[in-house]
Amino acid sequence: MKLKLILVTVLAFGSMAHAQGFTSNISIGLGFQGIFPAATFTKAITDANFGAGGTQSTTNSAGIVGDARYDFGKHSAIGAALTVNRNTEIFYNNDGQGISRVKTNNFEMIGTYIFRLPVNERIKPYAMFGGGMIRFSPVNGGFNNTGTPQADTKPAFAYGFGTDVKVSDHFAVRLQYRGLLHAAPDFKLTSTDPSVNFGTGLRTHVAEPSIQVVYHF
């Protein structure tokens, strides 16, 4: 009896939401995204005895992006996006030599406010900003004298722009650029050699162009 009551309640709320146009304001996108780390804004602290501290770089990669959005008002929407990709973090010593490479699976969870710019029914450009977090999950083992890489989560600031190109009443193609600014991961690694600096303190800007197929309910 309780199960029937719950089912009836869920269906009733679903019918009311659809009747009020709630569902029709929801869209889901799925596609491919490039991940291109670019500028570094904060250099590592210089060690008085060993010269410049270690530096760090990230390989380019591609990933899968999923994006859910809810439109409200005439120009506003909120969105939640998840990107999954794999790349490699490279740590250098003060001689510029690559000392450790950590291959990692990355999960970007980003929420944004979207401001839509009215053009016409077919082309719908927008700008967005927001933030979230990136979960770095190492897939390779430990290193001599440095320990085993551990999962690391960093906050991220997001901004971007794009456009939805209407194909039919329910489908569209989304072309988007998103920029992320976040702290580089250190995977909780340490070293007894002062010239090997895993805590680089770097801030990295990442360019993320994407293309998605969007379904509007």
ROSE-4610 file (N, C-alpha, C; in Angstrom, 1 decimal, always signed):
// ROSE-4610
residu = [M/M/M/K/K/K/L/L/L/K/K/K/L/L/L/I/I/I/L/L/L/V/V/V/T/T/T/V/V/V/L/L/L/A/A/A/F/F/F/G/G/G/S/S/S/M/M/M/A/A/A/H/H/H/A/A/A/Q/Q/Q/G/G/G/F/F/F/T/T/T/S/S/S/N/N/N/I/I/I/S/S/S/I/I/I/G/G/G/L/L/L/G/G/G/F/F/F/Q/Q/Q/G/G/G/I/I/I/F/F/F/P/P/P/A/A/A/A/A/A/T/T/T/F/F/F/T/T/T/K/K/K/A/A/A/I/I/I/T/T/T/D/D/D/A/A/A/N/N/N/F/F/F/G/G/G/A/A/A/G/G/G/G/G/G/T/T/T/Q/Q/Q/S/S/S/T/T/T/T/T/T/N/N/N/S/S/S/A/A/A/G/G/G/I/I/I/V/V/V/G/G/G/D/D/D/A/A/A/R/R/R/Y/Y/Y/D/D/D/F/F/F/G/G/G/K/K/K/H/H/H/S/S/S/A/A/A/I/I/I/G/G/G/A/A/A/A/A/A/L/L/L/T/T/T/V/V/V/N/N/N/R/R/R/N/N/N/T/T/T/E/E/E/I/I/I/F/F/F/Y/Y/Y/N/N/N/N/N/N/D/D/D/G/G/G/Q/Q/Q/G/G/G/I/I/I/S/S/S/R/R/R/V/V/V/K/K/K/T/T/T/N/N/N/N/N/N/F/F/F/E/E/E/M/M/M/I/I/I/G/G/G/T/T/T/Y/Y/Y/I/I/I/F/F/F/R/R/R/L/L/L/P/P/P/V/V/V/N/N/N/E/E/E/R/R/R/I/I/I/K/K/K/P/P/P/Y/Y/Y/A/A/A/M/M/M/F/F/F/G/G/G/G/G/G/G/G/G/M/M/M/I/I/I/R/R/R/F/F/F/S/S/S/P/P/P/V/V/V/N/N/N/G/G/G/G/G/G/F/F/F/N/N/N/N/N/N/T/T/T/G/G/G/T/T/T/P/P/P/Q/Q/Q/A/A/A/D/D/D/T/T/T/K/K/K/P/P/P/A/A/A/F/F/F/A/A/A/Y/Y/Y/G/G/G/F/F/F/G/G/G/T/T/T/D/D/D/V/V/V/K/K/K/V/V/V/S/S/S/D/D/D/H/H/H/F/F/F/A/A/A/V/V/V/R/R/R/L/L/L/Q/Q/Q/Y/Y/Y/R/R/R/G/G/G/L/L/L/L/L/L/H/H/H/A/A/A/A/A/A/P/P/P/D/D/D/F/F/F/K/K/K/L/L/L/T/T/T/S/S/S/T/T/T/D/D/D/P/P/P/S/S/S/V/V/V/N/N/N/F/F/F/G/G/G/T/T/T/G/G/G/L/L/L/R/R/R/T/T/T/H/H/H/V/V/V/A/A/A/E/E/E/P/P/P/S/S/S/I/I/I/Q/Q/Q/V/V/V/V/V/V/Y/Y/Y/H/H/H/F/F/F]
num = [1/1/1/2/2/2/3/3/3/4/4/4/5/5/5/6/6/6/7/7/7/8/8/8/9/9/9/10/10/10/11/11/11/12/12/12/13/13/13/14/14/14/15/15/15/16/16/16/17/17/17/18/18/18/19/19/19/20/20/20/21/21/21/22/22/22/23/23/23/24/24/24/25/25/25/26/26/26/27/27/27/28/28/28/29/29/29/30/30/30/31/31/31/32/32/32/33/33/33/34/34/34/35/35/35/36/36/36/37/37/37/38/38/38/39/39/39/40/40/40/41/41/41/42/42/42/43/43/43/44/44/44/45/45/45/46/46/46/47/47/47/48/48/48/49/49/49/50/50/50/51/51/51/52/52/52/53/53/53/54/54/54/55/55/55/56/56/56/57/57/57/58/58/58/59/59/59/60/60/60/61/61/61/62/62/62/63/63/63/64/64/64/65/65/65/66/66/66/67/67/67/68/68/68/69/69/69/70/70/70/71/71/71/72/72/72/73/73/73/74/74/74/75/75/75/76/76/76/77/77/77/78/78/78/79/79/79/80/80/80/81/81/81/82/82/82/83/83/83/84/84/84/85/85/85/86/86/86/87/87/87/88/88/88/89/89/89/90/90/90/91/91/91/92/92/92/93/93/93/94/94/94/95/95/95/96/96/96/97/97/97/98/98/98/99/99/99/100/100/100/101/101/101/102/102/102/103/103/103/104/104/104/105/105/105/106/106/106/107/107/107/108/108/108/109/109/109/110/110/110/111/111/111/112/112/112/113/113/113/114/114/114/115/115/115/116/116/116/117/117/117/118/118/118/119/119/119/120/120/120/121/121/121/122/122/122/123/123/123/124/124/124/125/125/125/126/126/126/127/127/127/128/128/128/129/129/129/130/130/130/131/131/131/132/132/132/133/133/133/134/134/134/135/135/135/136/136/136/137/137/137/138/138/138/139/139/139/140/140/140/141/141/141/142/142/142/143/143/143/144/144/144/145/145/145/146/146/146/147/147/147/148/148/148/149/149/149/150/150/150/151/151/151/152/152/152/153/153/153/154/154/154/155/155/155/156/156/156/157/157/157/158/158/158/159/159/159/160/160/160/161/161/161/162/162/162/163/163/163/164/164/164/165/165/165/166/166/166/167/167/167/168/168/168/169/169/169/170/170/170/171/171/171/172/172/172/173/173/173/174/174/174/175/175/175/176/176/176/177/177/177/178/178/178/179/179/179/180/180/180/181/181/181/182/182/182/183/183/183/184/184/184/185/185/185/186/186/186/187/187/187/188/188/188/189/189/189/190/190/190/191/191/191/192/192/192/193/193/193/194/194/194/195/195/195/196/196/196/197/197/197/198/198/198/199/199/199/200/200/200/201/201/201/202/202/202/203/203/203/204/204/204/205/205/205/206/206/206/207/207/207/208/208/208/209/209/209/210/210/210/211/211/211/212/212/212/213/213/213/214/214/214/215/215/215/216/216/216/217/217/217]
x = [+0.8/+0.0/+0.9/+1.9/+2.8/+3.5/+3.9/+4.6/+3.7/+2.5/+1.5/+1.3/+1.2/+1.1/+2.2/+3.5/+4.7/+4.7/+4.3/+4.3/+3.3/+2.1/+1.1/+1.6/+2.2/+2.7/+3.7/+4.7/+5.8/+5.2/+4.2/+3.6/+2.8/+2.2/+1.4/+2.3/+3.4/+4.3/+5.0/+5.2/+5.8/+4.9/+3.6/+2.6/+2.4/+2.4/+2.3/+3.5/+4.7/+5.9/+5.9/+5.4/+5.4/+4.3/+3.2/+2.1/+2.6/+3.4/+3.8/+5.1/+5.5/+6.6/+8.0/+8.0/+9.3/+10.2/+9.7/+10.5/+11.0/+10.2/+10.5/+11.7/+12.0/+13.2/+14.5/+14.5/+15.7/+16.3/+17.6/+18.3/+19.5/+19.9/+21.1/+22.0/+23.3/+24.3/+25.3/+25.8/+26.9/+27.8/+29.1/+30.0/+31.5/+32.4/+33.8/+34.4/+35.4/+36.1/+37.6/+38.2/+39.7/+40.1/+41.3/+41.8/+43.3/+43.5/+44.8/+45.3/+46.1/+46.7/+47.6/+47.5/+48.2/+49.1/+48.7/+49.6/+49.7/+50.8/+51.1/+51.2/+50.5/+50.4/+51.3/+51.6/+52.4/+53.5/+54.8/+55.9/+56.2/+56.9/+57.3/+58.2/+58.2/+59.1/+60.6/+61.5/+62.9/+63.5/+64.3/+65.0/+66.3/+66.7/+67.9/+69.2/+69.1/+70.3/+70.4/+69.2/+69.2/+68.7/+68.5/+68.1/+66.6/+66.1/+64.7/+64.0/+62.8/+62.1/+61.6/+61.1/+60.6/+59.5/+59.3/+58.2/+57.4/+56.3/+55.3/+54.6/+54.3/+53.5/+52.5/+51.6/+50.5/+50.4/+50.2/+50.0/+48.6/+48.5/+47.2/+46.4/+45.1/+44.3/+42.9/+42.0/+40.7/+39.8/+38.5/+37.7/+36.2/+35.4/+33.9/+33.3/+32.4/+31.7/+30.2/+29.5/+28.1/+27.6/+26.5/+26.1/+24.6/+24.1/+22.6/+22.3/+21.3/+20.9/+19.4/+19.1/+17.8/+17.6/+16.8/+16.5/+15.4/+15.6/+14.6/+14.7/+13.5/+13.5/+13.7/+14.0/+14.2/+15.6/+16.6/+18.0/+18.9/+18.3/+19.1/+19.0/+20.1/+20.1/+21.1/+21.0/+22.0/+22.4/+23.7/+24.2/+25.1/+25.2/+26.1/+26.7/+28.1/+28.8/+29.8/+30.0/+31.0/+31.8/+33.2/+34.1/+35.0/+35.3/+36.2/+37.3/+38.5/+39.7/+40.8/+41.9/+43.1/+44.3/+45.2/+46.4/+47.6/+48.7/+49.9/+50.5/+50.7/+51.4/+52.9/+53.7/+55.1/+55.8/+56.6/+57.3/+58.7/+59.3/+60.7/+61.5/+62.8/+63.6/+64.2/+65.1/+65.6/+66.5/+66.9/+67.7/+66.9/+65.6/+64.7/+64.5/+64.9/+64.8/+63.5/+62.8/+61.6/+61.9/+61.4/+61.8/+60.7/+59.4/+58.3/+57.2/+56.5/+55.3/+54.2/+53.1/+52.0/+50.8/+50.4/+49.3/+48.0/+47.0/+45.9/+44.6/+43.5/+42.2/+41.6/+41.0/+40.5/+39.0/+38.3/+36.9/+36.6/+36.2/+35.8/+34.3/+34.0/+32.6/+32.4/+31.7/+31.6/+30.1/+29.8/+28.5/+28.6/+27.7/+27.8/+26.4/+26.5/+25.3/+25.5/+24.5/+24.5/+23.6/+24.2/+23.4/+23.3/+22.0/+21.8/+21.6/+22.2/+22.0/+21.1/+19.9/+18.9/+19.4/+19.3/+19.6/+18.4/+18.2/+17.0/+16.7/+15.7/+15.2/+16.2/+17.1/+18.0/+19.4/+19.9/+21.2/+21.0/+21.6/+21.4/+22.8/+23.5/+24.8/+24.6/+25.7/+25.6/+27.0/+27.0/+28.2/+28.0/+29.0/+28.8/+30.0/+29.8/+30.8/+30.4/+31.3/+31.0/+32.2/+32.1/+33.2/+32.8/+33.8/+33.6/+34.9/+35.1/+36.3/+36.7/+38.0/+38.6/+39.2/+38.9/+39.4/+40.4/+41.7/+42.8/+43.0/+42.9/+43.0/+44.1/+45.3/+46.5/+46.2/+46.8/+46.6/+47.9/+49.0/+50.3/+50.8/+51.8/+52.3/+53.2/+54.0/+54.8/+56.1/+56.9/+58.2/+59.2/+60.5/+61.5/+61.7/+61.7/+62.0/+60.9/+59.8/+58.8/+57.4/+57.2/+55.9/+55.0/+53.8/+52.8/+51.8/+51.6/+50.6/+49.2/+48.6/+47.3/+46.3/+45.0/+44.0/+44.1/+43.8/+44.0/+42.8/+42.1/+41.0/+41.4/+41.1/+41.4/+40.2/+40.0/+38.9/+39.2/+38.2/+38.4/+37.4/+37.9/+37.0/+36.8/+35.6/+35.2/+34.6/+34.9/+34.2/+34.2/+33.3/+33.3/+32.2/+32.1/+31.0/+30.8/+29.7/+29.4/+28.1/+27.6/+26.3/+25.6/+24.3/+23.5/+22.9/+23.1/+22.5/+21.4/+20.2/+19.0/+19.0/+18.7/+18.6/+17.1/+16.4/+15.0/+14.4/+13.1/+12.4/+13.1/+13.8/+14.4/+15.9/+16.5/+17.9/+18.7/+19.9/+20.7/+22.2/+23.1/+24.5/+25.1/+25.9/+26.5/+28.0/+28.5/+29.9/+30.3/+31.3/+31.6/+33.1/+33.4/+34.8/+34.6/+35.4/+35.4/+36.8/+37.1/+38.4/+38.3/+39.3/+39.4/+40.7/+40.6/+41.8/+41.8/+42.9/+42.9/+44.4/+44.5/+45.8/+46.3/+47.6/+48.1/+48.1/+47.9/+47.9/+49.3/+49.5/+50.8/+50.7/+49.5/+49.3/+49.8/+50.1/+50.6/+52.0/+52.7/+54.1/+55.1/+56.1/+57.2/+58.5/+59.6/+61.0/+61.9/+63.0/+64.1/+65.0/+65.0/+65.9/+65.2/+65.8/+65.2/+65.0/+65.8/+65.6/+64.4/+63.8/+62.6/+61.4/+60.7/+59.6/+58.2/+57.5/+56.2/+55.1/+55.3/+54.3/+54.7/+54.5/+55.0/+54.2/+52.9/+52.1/+51.7/+51.7/+51.4/+49.9/+49.5/+48.1/+48.1/+47.2/+47.2/+45.9/+46.0/+44.8/+44.7/+43.5/+43.2/+42.1/+42.4/+41.5/+40.7/+39.4/+38.6/+37.5/+37.8/+36.8/+36.0/+34.8/+34.0/+32.9/+32.4/+31.2/+30.3/+29.0/+28.1/+26.8/+26.1/+24.8/+23.8/+22.9/+22.0/+20.6/+19.9/+18.5/+17.7/+16.7/+15.8/+14.5/+14.1/+12.9/+11.6]
y = [-1.2/+0.0/+1.3/+1.2/+2.4/+2.6/+1.5/+1.6/+2.2/+1.8/+2.4/+3.9/+4.2/+5.7/+6.5/+6.0/+6.7/+6.8/+5.7/+5.7/+6.8/+6.8/+7.7/+9.2/+9.4/+10.7/+11.2/+10.3/+10.7/+11.0/+10.2/+10.4/+11.7/+12.0/+13.2/+14.5/+14.4/+15.5/+15.7/+14.5/+14.6/+15.2/+14.8/+15.4/+16.9/+17.3/+18.7/+19.5/+18.9/+19.6/+19.8/+18.7/+18.8/+19.8/+19.8/+20.7/+22.2/+22.4/+23.8/+24.2/+23.3/+23.6/+23.4/+22.8/+22.6/+21.7/+20.6/+19.6/+20.2/+21.0/+21.6/+22.5/+23.0/+23.9/+23.2/+21.9/+21.1/+20.6/+20.6/+20.1/+19.3/+18.3/+17.5/+17.4/+17.7/+17.6/+16.5/+16.0/+14.9/+15.1/+15.1/+15.3/+15.1/+15.6/+15.5/+16.9/+16.9/+18.1/+18.0/+19.0/+19.0/+19.7/+19.2/+19.8/+20.2/+21.5/+22.1/+23.0/+22.5/+23.4/+24.4/+25.7/+26.8/+27.5/+28.8/+29.6/+29.2/+29.5/+29.3/+30.7/+31.0/+32.3/+32.5/+31.4/+31.6/+30.6/+31.1/+30.3/+29.7/+28.6/+28.0/+28.8/+28.7/+29.5/+29.1/+30.1/+29.8/+29.3/+28.3/+27.8/+28.4/+28.9/+29.7/+28.9/+27.6/+26.8/+26.0/+25.9/+25.0/+25.7/+27.1/+27.8/+27.7/+27.8/+27.8/+26.5/+26.7/+25.5/+24.7/+23.5/+22.6/+23.2/+22.8/+23.2/+22.0/+22.3/+21.2/+21.6/+20.5/+20.7/+19.6/+19.8/+18.8/+18.5/+17.3/+16.9/+17.3/+17.5/+17.8/+16.5/+16.6/+15.3/+15.7/+14.7/+14.8/+14.0/+14.4/+13.7/+13.7/+13.1/+13.1/+14.1/+14.9/+15.9/+15.7/+15.7/+15.7/+17.0/+17.5/+18.9/+18.9/+19.2/+19.3/+20.8/+21.3/+22.7/+22.9/+24.0/+24.4/+25.8/+26.2/+27.6/+28.2/+29.4/+30.1/+31.6/+32.2/+33.6/+33.6/+34.8/+35.0/+34.7/+35.1/+35.0/+34.1/+33.6/+32.9/+31.4/+30.7/+29.3/+28.9/+27.7/+27.2/+25.8/+25.5/+24.3/+23.5/+22.2/+21.3/+20.4/+20.4/+19.7/+18.7/+17.6/+16.6/+16.2/+16.4/+16.0/+14.9/+13.8/+12.8/+12.7/+12.7/+12.6/+12.0/+11.6/+11.1/+11.9/+12.3/+13.0/+12.6/+13.3/+13.1/+14.4/+14.4/+15.5/+15.2/+16.2/+16.0/+17.0/+16.4/+17.3/+17.3/+18.6/+18.8/+19.3/+19.0/+19.5/+20.9/+21.5/+22.8/+22.8/+21.6/+21.6/+21.4/+21.4/+21.3/+19.9/+18.9/+17.5/+16.9/+16.2/+15.5/+14.4/+14.5/+13.5/+12.5/+12.9/+12.0/+12.3/+11.3/+11.4/+10.7/+11.4/+10.8/+10.8/+9.6/+9.4/+9.4/+10.2/+10.4/+10.5/+9.9/+10.1/+11.3/+12.2/+13.5/+13.6/+14.1/+14.3/+15.7/+16.5/+17.9/+18.1/+18.6/+18.8/+20.3/+20.9/+22.4/+22.8/+23.8/+24.4/+25.8/+26.3/+27.6/+28.3/+29.6/+30.5/+30.9/+30.7/+31.0/+32.1/+33.1/+34.2/+34.1/+34.0/+33.8/+35.1/+35.2/+36.5/+36.2/+36.9/+36.7/+37.1/+36.1/+36.4/+36.0/+34.7/+34.2/+32.8/+32.2/+30.9/+29.8/+30.0/+29.0/+29.1/+30.3/+30.5/+31.1/+30.5/+31.0/+31.0/+32.1/+32.3/+32.5/+32.3/+32.5/+32.8/+33.3/+33.4/+32.8/+32.4/+31.7/+31.9/+31.7/+31.7/+30.9/+30.4/+29.6/+28.9/+27.7/+27.1/+25.7/+25.0/+23.6/+23.0/+21.8/+21.1/+20.1/+19.7/+18.7/+17.6/+16.4/+15.3/+14.6/+14.6/+13.9/+12.5/+11.5/+10.1/+9.4/+9.2/+8.6/+7.1/+6.7/+5.3/+4.5/+5.2/+4.5/+4.4/+3.6/+3.3/+4.3/+3.9/+4.8/+5.1/+6.0/+6.4/+6.2/+5.9/+5.8/+7.0/+6.9/+8.0/+9.1/+8.9/+10.0/+9.5/+8.2/+7.7/+7.4/+7.1/+6.7/+7.8/+8.2/+9.3/+8.9/+9.9/+9.8/+10.7/+10.4/+11.2/+12.6/+13.6/+15.0/+15.8/+16.6/+17.5/+18.9/+19.7/+21.1/+21.9/+23.1/+23.9/+24.6/+25.0/+25.5/+26.7/+27.7/+28.8/+28.6/+28.8/+28.6/+29.8/+30.0/+31.0/+30.4/+31.1/+30.6/+31.2/+30.7/+31.2/+30.1/+30.3/+29.3/+29.6/+28.7/+28.9/+27.5/+27.5/+26.3/+26.6/+25.6/+25.7/+24.7/+25.3/+24.4/+23.6/+22.3/+21.3/+20.9/+20.7/+20.4/+20.9/+20.5/+21.0/+20.4/+19.3/+18.7/+18.6/+18.7/+18.6/+19.8/+20.0/+21.1/+20.7/+21.4/+21.2/+22.4/+22.0/+23.1/+23.2/+24.4/+24.7/+25.6/+25.2/+25.9/+26.0/+27.1/+27.2/+27.5/+26.7/+26.9/+27.0/+28.0/+28.2/+27.8/+27.1/+26.8/+27.3/+27.8/+28.2/+27.4/+26.6/+25.8/+25.6/+25.2/+24.8/+23.5/+23.3/+22.1/+21.1/+19.8/+18.8/+18.4/+18.0/+17.5/+16.0/+15.4/+14.0/+13.6/+14.6/+14.3/+13.6/+13.9/+13.4/+14.2/+13.6/+14.4/+13.8/+14.6/+14.1/+14.7/+13.9/+14.4/+15.3/+15.3/+16.2/+17.6/+18.6/+20.0/+20.5/+19.9/+20.3/+19.7/+18.7/+18.0/+18.6/+19.4/+20.1/+19.7/+18.8/+18.4/+19.4/+20.2/+21.2/+22.5/+22.5/+23.6/+24.9/+24.8/+26.0/+26.7/+25.9/+26.5/+26.7/+27.8/+28.0/+27.9/+27.0/+26.6/+27.1/+27.7/+28.0/+26.9/+26.3/+25.2/+25.7/+25.6/+25.9/+24.6/+24.6/+23.4/+23.7/+23.6/+23.7/+22.3/+22.4/+21.2/+21.3/+20.1/+20.0/+19.0/+19.3/+18.4/+18.3/+17.2/+17.0/+17.3/+18.2/+18.6/+18.1/+17.5/+17.2/+18.0/+18.7/+19.5/+18.8/+18.6/+17.9/+18.8]
z = [+0.0/+0.0/+0.0/+0.9/+0.9/-0.4/-1.0/-2.3/-3.4/-3.4/-4.3/-4.1/-2.8/-2.5/-2.9/-2.7/-3.2/-4.7/-5.4/-6.8/-7.4/-6.8/-7.2/-6.9/-5.8/-5.5/-6.4/-6.8/-7.7/-9.1/-9.5/-10.8/-10.8/-9.7/-9.7/-9.7/-9.0/-9.0/-10.4/-11.0/-12.4/-13.4/-13.3/-14.2/-13.9/-12.7/-12.4/-12.9/-12.7/-13.2/-14.7/-15.4/-16.8/-17.3/-16.6/-17.0/-16.8/-15.8/-15.5/-16.3/-17.2/-18.1/-17.5/-16.3/-15.6/-16.5/-16.9/-17.6/-18.9/-19.6/-20.9/-20.8/-19.6/-19.4/-19.2/-19.2/-18.9/-20.2/-20.2/-21.4/-20.9/-21.7/-21.3/-22.5/-22.3/-23.4/-23.2/-24.2/-24.1/-25.3/-25.1/-26.2/-25.8/-26.6/-26.4/-26.0/-25.2/-24.7/-24.7/-25.3/-25.2/-23.9/-23.4/-22.1/-22.4/-22.5/-22.9/-21.8/-20.9/-19.9/-20.5/-20.1/-20.7/-19.7/-19.4/-18.7/-17.2/-16.6/-15.2/-14.6/-13.5/-12.9/-11.6/-10.9/-9.7/-9.7/-9.7/-9.7/-8.3/-8.2/-7.0/-6.2/-4.9/-4.0/-4.3/-4.3/-4.5/-3.2/-3.3/-2.1/-2.0/-0.8/-0.7/-0.9/-0.7/-0.8/-2.2/-2.8/-4.0/-5.2/-5.2/-6.3/-6.5/-7.8/-8.0/-7.6/-7.1/-6.7/-7.9/-7.7/-8.7/-9.5/-10.7/-11.6/-12.0/-12.7/-13.0/-14.3/-15.1/-16.3/-16.4/-17.3/-17.6/-19.0/-19.4/-20.8/-21.3/-22.6/-23.2/-23.2/-23.3/-23.3/-23.9/-24.0/-24.4/-23.5/-23.3/-22.4/-22.9/-22.0/-22.3/-21.3/-21.8/-21.0/-21.1/-19.9/-19.8/-19.1/-19.6/-19.1/-19.0/-17.8/-17.5/-17.2/-17.8/-17.6/-17.4/-16.6/-16.4/-16.7/-17.6/-18.0/-17.1/-16.7/-15.9/-16.3/-16.3/-16.8/-18.3/-18.8/-20.3/-20.7/-19.9/-20.3/-19.4/-18.3/-17.3/-17.3/-16.9/-16.8/-15.7/-15.1/-14.3/-14.9/-14.7/-15.3/-14.4/-14.6/-13.8/-14.9/-14.9/-15.9/-15.2/-15.8/-15.4/-16.6/-16.4/-17.4/-16.9/-17.7/-17.3/-18.3/-17.9/-18.8/-18.1/-18.8/-18.3/-18.9/-18.0/-18.5/-17.5/-17.7/-16.9/-16.3/-15.0/-14.4/-14.3/-14.8/-14.8/-13.8/-12.9/-11.9/-12.3/-12.2/-12.6/-11.4/-11.4/-10.3/-10.8/-10.0/-10.3/-11.5/-12.0/-13.2/-14.5/-14.3/-15.5/-15.9/-15.1/-15.5/-15.0/-15.8/-15.3/-14.4/-13.2/-12.1/-11.9/-12.0/-11.7/-12.7/-13.1/-14.0/-13.3/-13.0/-12.4/-13.4/-13.8/-14.7/-13.9/-14.3/-13.4/-14.2/-13.6/-14.1/-13.4/-14.2/-13.6/-13.8/-12.7/-12.7/-12.4/-13.4/-13.2/-13.0/-11.8/-11.4/-11.3/-12.3/-12.3/-12.4/-11.6/-11.7/-12.2/-13.0/-13.6/-13.7/-13.7/-14.1/-15.5/-16.3/-17.8/-18.1/-18.8/-19.3/-20.8/-21.3/-22.7/-23.4/-24.6/-25.4/-26.5/-26.5/-27.6/-29.0/-29.9/-31.3/-32.2/-32.2/-32.9/-32.4/-33.0/-32.5/-32.8/-33.8/-34.2/-33.5/-33.4/-32.8/-31.4/-30.4/-29.0/-28.3/-28.5/-27.8/-26.3/-25.5/-24.1/-23.5/-22.3/-21.5/-20.1/-19.5/-18.2/-17.3/-16.0/-15.0/-13.8/-13.0/-11.9/-11.3/-10.7/-10.1/-9.7/-9.1/-8.6/-8.1/-8.5/-8.1/-9.1/-9.0/-9.8/-8.9/-9.2/-8.5/-9.3/-8.8/-9.5/-8.8/-9.6/-9.1/-9.8/-9.2/-9.8/-10.2/-11.3/-11.7/-11.7/-11.5/-11.4/-10.0/-9.8/-8.4/-7.8/-6.8/-6.0/-6.7/-6.1/-6.6/-5.4/-5.8/-4.8/-4.0/-2.7/-1.8/-1.8/-2.5/-2.5/-2.1/-2.0/-1.6/-2.7/-2.4/-3.4/-3.7/-4.9/-5.2/-4.7/-4.1/-3.5/-4.2/-4.2/-4.8/-4.2/-5.0/-4.6/-5.3/-4.5/-4.9/-4.8/-5.9/-6.0/-6.4/-5.8/-6.2/-7.6/-8.3/-9.7/-9.9/-10.6/-11.0/-12.5/-13.0/-14.4/-15.0/-16.3/-17.1/-18.5/-19.4/-20.8/-21.6/-22.8/-23.7/-24.7/-25.4/-26.4/-27.1/-27.9/-28.6/-28.8/-28.7/-29.1/-30.5/-31.4/-32.8/-32.9/-33.0/-33.0/-34.3/-34.1/-35.2/-35.4/-34.3/-34.4/-33.1/-32.8/-31.6/-30.4/-30.5/-29.3/-29.3/-30.5/-30.6/-31.0/-30.5/-30.8/-30.8/-31.4/-31.3/-30.5/-29.5/-28.7/-28.9/-29.3/-29.4/-28.3/-27.5/-26.3/-26.0/-25.4/-24.8/-23.3/-22.5/-21.1/-20.6/-19.7/-19.1/-17.7/-17.2/-15.8/-15.2/-14.0/-13.2/-11.9/-11.7/-10.5/-10.0/-8.8/-8.3/-8.8/-9.1/-9.5/-8.4/-8.7/-7.6/-7.2/-6.0/-5.5/-5.1/-5.1/-4.8/-3.4/-2.6/-1.2/-1.3/-2.3/-2.4/-1.7/-1.1/-0.5/-0.9/-0.6/-1.0/+0.0/+0.3/+1.2/+0.5/-0.8/-1.6/-1.8/-1.3/-1.4/-2.8/-3.7/-5.1/-5.8/-5.2/-5.7/-5.0/-5.6/-4.9/-5.6/-4.9/-5.4/-5.1/-4.0/-3.7/-4.4/-5.7/-6.5/-6.3/-5.8/-5.6/-6.9/-8.0/-9.3/-9.5/-10.2/-10.6/-12.1/-12.6/-14.0/-14.6/-15.8/-16.6/-17.7/-17.8/-18.7/-19.7/-21.0/-22.1/-22.4/-22.5/-22.7/-23.7/-25.0/-26.1/-26.1/-26.5/-26.6/-27.6/-28.0/-28.9/-28.3/-28.2/-27.6/-28.5/-28.3/-28.8/-27.6/-27.8/-26.7/-27.0/-26.0/-26.1/-25.1/-25.7/-24.9/-24.6/-23.4/-23.0/-23.4]
